[in-house]
Amino acid sequence: MSGVTIHQVAEAAGVSASTVSNVLNGRTDRMQAATLARVEQAIERLGYRPNRAARMLRTGRIKVIGLIVPSVANPFWGALARELEAIALAEGYHVLLCNSERDPARELKYGEELLADGVSGVVLCSSLPSLDHMTPLLGRGLKMVAFDRTAQAGDPPSLASISVDNAMGAEIATRHLLELGHRRLAFVSGSVHSVNRTARLLGFRAALESAGLDPADAIVWPGADTTEFGDKDAAELGRNAARELLGGPRPPTAFVAINDMCAIGICRGAKDAGLNAGRDVSVVGFDDILLADLFEPPLTTVRQPLPEMAAETFQQLRARIDSAPAAGRSLLIRPRLVVRESTAPVPASATGSDVPPRPATMPGPAAVPEPAGGGRAVAGGSSRGAVTAGSRSRS
């Protein structure tokens, strides 16, 4: 039945409208069981559905949160949306999804519209170095958690930041390739002007330096110097990088990709060049999307523990919606390297005299139990970083 009002439900149950309101809002601890049963039966019989807009006008808030991601063209962001939505629904919240393409003006517009519609909490996933464009909305009451972005100097003091340790992830990926004997490595990205991508490049270079190699000799593909972030074009970016670099005079024997879609593109670009990923050239991705294990060859990649990260994100956002704590919180979560078939020892044909020897003392990563979805997980320490009030993690 459409157009049923709370007053009609009250009349059918023989109670006041305020009693029906108490049932709808869970205030039933002092209500007689018989009264509660009559109201619930009337609601079901009449097919009554609360008017969300009317409830917002009465309470000033609705149980909806916003999720602003760069682009669901990258399956990683779709997977995050699914994890966050499942957690939110279990707590009575709904999620509104927005694609920003990392455009500050677009993020601001979405934030303004969500706040105007009564949405008081937003998860922002742009990883831009500055959030100055969103600061005015925080002053107007919008609560926000920054996902996939470590805390930065100048951030609003109440901001919560949740991220995998991107530098560590890229470092363990690069060390894995070095342990396999690779010395001509390439780092392939879109723009490195975001916080997370800058950290991954730093981790790549740190691994080379710790192995006694000069990071300046490694290849950082020129595509990484563009101003475009390439979230929706990551696979094509990787394919173009592989074609160009593998066709050069000193082609790399291994690639560290900024994410899994880029890594998949590199594998395809290698095939275009007549090479096979996992045999002639090694490729490591980042994220561990569903396609990583289904792709051929199955992709070695750095896993972001999305269920844990999504749960922490929702808890931090809800805490701010409910009580607006004054101090910021920064959570850095350890990644895992999942070794599959896209990486292998450096081919004998590539071990010429111009390749630096493998350092005998370079530490190797320690194996941990096999993860779900195939592959062997490699990392050090626990999967969870420390939570500190008001802290600022490295970028």
C-alpha positions as CSV (number, residue, x, y, z in Angstrom):
1,M,0.0,0.0,0.0
2,S,1.5,3.3,-1.0
3,G,1.2,6.6,0.9
4,V,0.6,5.1,4.3
5,T,1.3,7.6,7.1
6,I,2.5,7.0,10.6
7,H,-0.9,8.2,11.9
8,Q,-2.7,5.5,9.9
9,V,-0.4,2.9,11.5
10,A,-1.1,4.4,14.9
11,E,-4.9,4.2,14.3
12,A,-4.7,0.6,13.1
13,A,-2.7,-0.4,16.2
14,G,-4.8,1.6,18.6
15,V,-1.8,3.7,19.9
16,S,-0.4,7.2,19.5
17,A,1.8,8.3,16.6
18,S,4.6,8.9,19.2
19,T,4.4,5.2,20.2
20,V,4.8,4.2,16.5
21,S,7.8,6.5,16.3
22,N,9.3,4.9,19.3
23,V,9.0,1.5,17.6
24,L,10.6,2.8,14.4
25,N,13.5,4.3,16.2
26,G,14.2,1.3,18.5
27,R,12.9,2.9,21.7
28,T,11.0,-0.1,23.0
29,D,12.7,-1.1,26.2
30,R,9.9,0.3,28.3
31,M,7.1,-0.7,26.0
32,Q,4.7,-3.6,26.8
33,A,5.2,-6.6,24.6
34,A,1.6,-6.6,23.5
35,T,1.8,-3.0,22.4
36,L,5.0,-3.6,20.5
37,A,3.4,-6.6,18.7
38,R,0.3,-4.6,17.7
39,V,2.5,-1.8,16.2
40,E,4.7,-4.2,14.3
41,Q,1.7,-6.1,12.9
42,A,0.1,-2.9,11.8
43,I,3.3,-1.8,10.1
44,E,3.6,-5.1,8.2
45,R,-0.1,-5.3,7.3
46,L,-0.3,-1.7,5.9
47,G,3.1,-2.0,4.2
48,Y,4.3,1.2,5.9
49,R,7.8,2.5,5.1
50,P,9.2,5.5,7.0
51,N,9.8,8.6,5.0
52,R,13.5,9.1,5.0
53,A,13.3,12.8,4.1
54,A,10.8,13.5,6.8
55,R,12.9,11.7,9.4
56,M,15.9,13.8,8.3
57,L,13.9,17.0,8.9
58,R,13.0,15.8,12.4
59,T,16.4,14.6,13.4
60,G,18.8,16.6,11.2
61,R,20.5,13.4,10.1
62,I,20.0,10.3,8.1
63,K,21.8,6.9,8.3
64,V,23.6,7.3,5.0
65,I,27.3,7.8,4.4
66,G,29.1,8.9,1.2
67,L,32.0,7.0,-0.5
68,I,34.0,9.1,-2.9
69,V,36.4,7.0,-4.9
70,P,38.6,7.8,-7.9
71,S,36.9,5.4,-10.3
72,V,35.2,2.0,-10.1
73,A,36.8,1.3,-13.5
74,N,39.6,0.0,-11.2
75,P,38.1,-3.1,-9.5
76,F,39.9,-2.3,-6.3
77,W,37.5,0.5,-5.6
78,G,34.5,-1.6,-6.5
79,A,35.7,-4.2,-4.0
80,L,36.1,-1.5,-1.3
81,A,32.6,-0.3,-2.0
82,R,31.2,-3.8,-1.5
83,E,33.1,-4.4,1.7
84,L,32.1,-1.0,3.2
85,E,28.5,-1.4,2.1
86,A,28.2,-4.8,3.7
87,I,29.5,-3.4,7.0
88,A,27.4,-0.3,6.8
89,L,24.2,-2.3,6.1
90,A,24.8,-4.5,9.1
91,E,24.8,-1.3,11.2
92,G,21.7,0.2,9.6
93,Y,23.5,2.6,7.2
94,H,23.4,2.9,3.5
95,V,26.2,4.0,1.2
96,L,26.1,6.5,-1.7
97,L,28.9,5.9,-4.2
98,C,30.6,8.8,-6.1
99,N,33.4,8.7,-8.7
100,S,35.6,11.8,-8.6
101,E,38.5,10.9,-11.0
102,R,40.7,12.6,-8.3
103,D,39.4,16.0,-9.3
104,P,39.3,18.3,-6.3
105,A,36.4,20.4,-7.7
106,R,34.4,17.3,-8.3
107,E,35.1,16.0,-4.8
108,L,34.0,19.3,-3.3
109,K,30.8,19.3,-5.3
110,Y,30.0,15.8,-4.2
111,G,30.8,16.7,-0.6
112,E,28.5,19.8,-0.8
113,E,25.6,17.8,-2.2
114,L,26.0,15.0,0.3
115,L,26.0,17.5,3.2
116,A,23.0,19.3,1.8
117,D,21.1,16.0,1.6
118,G,21.7,15.4,5.3
119,V,24.7,13.0,4.9
120,S,27.0,13.8,7.7
121,G,29.9,11.3,7.0
122,V,32.1,10.7,4.0
123,V,34.9,8.3,3.1
124,L,37.3,10.1,0.8
125,C,39.6,8.0,-1.3
126,S,41.4,10.5,-3.6
127,S,44.9,10.3,-1.8
128,L,45.5,13.9,-2.9
129,P,48.4,15.6,-1.1
130,S,46.2,18.4,0.2
131,L,42.6,18.3,1.4
132,D,42.3,22.1,1.6
133,H,39.4,22.0,-0.8
134,M,37.3,19.9,1.6
135,T,38.2,21.8,4.8
136,P,35.3,24.3,4.5
137,L,32.8,21.3,4.6
138,L,34.4,20.0,7.7
139,G,33.8,23.4,9.3
140,R,30.1,23.0,8.4
141,G,29.8,19.7,10.1
142,L,30.8,17.1,7.6
143,K,32.7,14.2,9.2
144,M,35.4,12.6,7.0
145,V,37.8,9.7,6.9
146,A,40.6,9.7,4.4
147,F,41.2,6.2,2.9
148,D,44.4,5.0,1.2
149,R,46.1,8.2,2.3
150,T,48.5,8.6,5.2
151,A,48.1,11.7,7.4
152,Q,49.9,14.8,6.0
153,A,51.2,18.0,7.6
154,G,48.4,20.6,7.4
155,D,45.5,18.1,7.6
156,P,42.5,19.0,9.7
157,P,43.1,18.0,13.3
158,S,40.0,15.8,13.5
159,L,40.7,13.8,10.3
160,A,41.1,10.1,10.5
161,S,43.5,8.5,8.0
162,I,43.5,4.8,7.1
163,S,46.0,3.3,4.6
164,V,48.1,0.3,3.9
165,D,51.8,0.9,4.3
166,N,52.3,1.7,0.6
167,A,56.1,2.2,0.9
168,M,56.5,-1.2,2.6
169,G,54.3,-2.8,0.0
170,A,56.4,-1.6,-2.9
171,E,59.6,-2.4,-1.0
172,I,58.7,-6.0,-0.4
173,A,57.6,-6.4,-4.0
174,T,60.9,-5.0,-5.2
175,R,62.9,-7.1,-2.8
176,H,61.1,-10.2,-4.1
177,L,62.3,-9.4,-7.6
178,L,65.8,-8.7,-6.4
179,E,65.8,-12.1,-4.6
180,L,65.0,-13.7,-7.9
181,G,68.1,-12.2,-9.4
182,H,66.6,-9.3,-11.3
183,R,68.7,-6.2,-11.6
184,R,67.1,-4.2,-14.5
185,L,63.8,-3.2,-12.9
186,A,61.2,-0.7,-14.0
187,F,58.6,1.1,-11.9
188,V,55.4,1.8,-13.9
189,S,52.7,4.2,-12.7
190,G,50.4,6.9,-13.8
191,S,51.0,10.2,-12.1
192,V,53.0,9.9,-8.9
193,H,51.5,13.1,-7.5
194,S,49.2,11.3,-5.1
195,V,50.3,10.4,-1.6
196,N,50.0,6.6,-2.0
197,R,51.8,6.5,-5.3
198,T,54.7,8.7,-4.1
199,A,55.1,6.3,-1.2
200,R,55.2,3.3,-3.5
201,L,57.9,4.9,-5.6
202,L,59.9,5.7,-2.4
203,G,59.5,2.0,-1.4
204,F,60.8,0.8,-4.8
205,R,63.8,3.0,-4.6
206,A,64.5,2.1,-0.9
207,A,64.6,-1.6,-1.8
208,L,67.1,-1.0,-4.6
209,E,69.3,1.1,-2.3
210,S,69.2,-1.5,0.5
211,A,70.4,-4.1,-2.0
212,G,73.4,-1.9,-2.9
213,L,72.0,-0.7,-6.3
214,D,71.8,2.9,-7.4
215,P,68.1,3.8,-7.6
216,A,69.0,6.4,-10.3
217,D,69.9,3.4,-12.6
218,A,66.4,2.0,-12.3
219,I,63.7,2.8,-14.8
220,V,60.8,5.0,-13.7
221,W,58.6,5.0,-16.8
222,P,58.1,8.5,-18.2
223,G,54.3,8.0,-18.0
224,A,54.8,8.5,-14.3
225,D,55.6,12.1,-14.8
226,T,52.2,13.0,-16.4
227,T,49.7,15.0,-14.4
228,E,46.9,12.5,-15.1
229,F,46.3,9.8,-12.5
230,G,45.1,7.2,-15.0
231,D,42.7,5.2,-12.7
232,K,40.4,4.3,-15.5
233,D,43.2,3.8,-18.0
234,A,45.7,1.8,-15.9
235,A,45.7,-1.3,-18.0
236,E,46.4,0.6,-21.2
237,L,49.1,2.6,-19.4
238,G,50.8,-0.6,-18.4
239,R,50.5,-2.1,-21.9
240,N,52.1,1.0,-23.4
241,A,54.9,1.0,-20.9
242,A,55.8,-2.6,-21.6
243,R,55.7,-2.1,-25.3
244,E,58.0,0.9,-25.1
245,L,60.5,-0.5,-22.5
246,L,60.7,-4.0,-23.8
247,G,61.4,-2.7,-27.3
248,G,64.3,-0.5,-26.0
249,P,68.0,-1.2,-26.1
250,R,68.3,-2.3,-22.5
251,P,64.9,-3.8,-21.6
252,P,64.0,-4.5,-18.0
253,T,63.6,-8.0,-16.8
254,A,61.1,-7.2,-14.2
255,F,58.3,-4.6,-13.5
256,V,56.8,-3.2,-10.4
257,A,53.4,-1.9,-11.3
258,I,51.4,0.8,-9.4
259,N,48.4,-1.5,-9.2
260,D,47.0,-4.8,-10.5
261,M,45.3,-3.3,-13.5
262,C,48.5,-1.7,-14.6
263,A,50.3,-5.0,-14.0
264,I,47.8,-6.9,-16.2
265,G,48.4,-4.3,-18.9
266,I,52.2,-4.9,-18.6
267,C,51.6,-8.6,-19.0
268,R,49.6,-8.0,-22.2
269,G,52.3,-5.6,-23.5
270,A,54.9,-8.2,-22.9
271,K,52.8,-10.7,-25.0
272,D,52.6,-8.0,-27.7
273,A,56.4,-8.0,-27.7
274,G,56.6,-11.8,-28.0
275,L,57.4,-12.4,-24.4
276,N,55.7,-14.3,-21.6
277,A,55.1,-12.8,-18.2
278,G,56.4,-15.2,-15.5
279,R,59.0,-16.7,-17.9
280,D,60.7,-14.1,-20.0
281,V,59.8,-11.1,-17.8
282,S,58.5,-10.8,-14.2
283,V,55.6,-8.5,-13.1
284,V,54.4,-7.6,-9.6
285,G,51.1,-5.7,-9.1
286,F,49.5,-4.0,-6.1
287,D,46.1,-4.5,-4.5
288,D,45.3,-8.2,-5.1
289,I,42.0,-7.7,-6.9
290,L,39.9,-10.7,-7.8
291,L,41.3,-10.7,-11.3
292,A,44.8,-11.1,-10.0
293,D,44.3,-14.8,-9.2
294,L,42.1,-15.5,-12.3
295,F,44.5,-13.8,-14.8
296,E,46.9,-15.9,-16.8
297,P,49.5,-16.1,-15.5
298,P,48.2,-15.6,-12.0
299,L,49.6,-12.3,-10.7
300,T,52.1,-11.9,-8.0
301,T,50.9,-8.8,-6.1
302,V,50.8,-6.9,-2.9
303,R,47.6,-7.6,-1.0
304,Q,45.7,-4.8,0.7
305,P,43.6,-6.4,3.5
306,L,40.3,-4.8,2.4
307,P,37.9,-6.4,4.9
308,E,40.1,-5.1,7.8
309,M,40.6,-1.7,6.2
310,A,36.9,-1.3,5.4
311,A,35.9,-2.2,9.0
312,E,38.3,0.3,10.5
313,T,37.2,3.0,8.1
314,F,33.5,2.5,9.0
315,Q,34.3,2.4,12.7
316,Q,36.3,5.6,12.6
317,L,33.6,7.4,10.5
318,R,30.8,6.3,12.7
319,A,32.7,7.4,15.8
320,R,33.0,10.9,14.3
321,I,29.3,11.0,13.3
322,D,28.3,9.9,16.8
323,S,30.7,12.0,19.0
324,A,33.0,14.1,16.8
325,P,36.3,13.4,18.6
326,A,38.7,16.3,18.6
327,A,41.9,14.4,17.9
328,G,42.8,12.8,14.6
329,R,43.7,9.2,14.2
330,S,46.1,7.6,11.7
331,L,46.1,3.9,11.0
332,L,48.8,2.2,8.9
333,I,48.1,-1.4,8.0
334,R,50.8,-3.9,6.9
335,P,50.5,-5.3,3.3
336,R,51.2,-8.8,2.2
337,L,53.1,-10.0,-0.9
338,V,51.2,-12.8,-2.6
339,V,53.6,-14.8,-4.8
340,R,51.9,-16.4,-7.8
341,E,53.2,-17.2,-11.3
342,S,53.9,-13.8,-12.9
343,T,57.4,-13.7,-11.3
344,A,60.3,-16.1,-11.8
345,P,64.1,-16.0,-11.6
346,V,65.8,-13.8,-14.1
347,P,66.2,-15.6,-17.4
348,A,69.7,-16.8,-18.2
349,S,69.7,-14.8,-21.4
350,A,69.4,-11.6,-19.4
351,T,72.3,-12.2,-17.0
352,G,75.0,-10.5,-19.1
353,S,78.1,-8.7,-17.8
354,D,76.2,-5.4,-17.6
355,V,73.9,-6.8,-14.9
356,P,75.2,-6.0,-11.4
357,P,75.8,-9.2,-9.3
358,R,73.3,-10.2,-6.6
359,P,74.4,-9.0,-3.2
360,A,75.1,-12.0,-1.0
361,T,74.0,-10.3,2.2
362,M,70.6,-8.9,1.0
363,P,67.9,-10.0,3.5
364,G,65.0,-12.0,2.0
365,P,61.4,-11.8,3.1
366,A,60.0,-14.4,5.4
367,A,57.3,-16.8,4.3
368,V,53.9,-16.8,6.1
369,P,50.9,-19.2,5.8
370,E,49.3,-19.5,2.4
371,P,46.5,-17.0,1.8
372,A,43.0,-17.6,0.4
373,G,42.8,-17.4,-3.3
374,G,46.0,-19.2,-4.1
375,G,49.6,-18.0,-4.0
376,R,52.1,-17.7,-1.2
377,A,52.0,-14.7,1.1
378,V,55.3,-13.0,2.0
379,A,55.7,-10.2,4.5
380,G,57.2,-9.3,7.9
381,G,55.3,-8.8,11.2
382,S,51.6,-8.6,11.8
383,S,49.0,-7.3,9.4
384,R,48.0,-4.4,11.5
385,G,49.7,-1.1,12.3
386,A,49.4,0.9,15.5
387,V,46.6,3.4,16.0
388,T,47.8,6.7,17.5
389,A,45.7,9.7,18.5
390,G,46.7,12.8,16.6
391,S,49.6,11.1,14.9
392,R,50.9,11.8,11.4
393,S,52.2,8.8,9.5
394,R,54.9,8.9,6.8
395,S,53.8,9.4,3.2
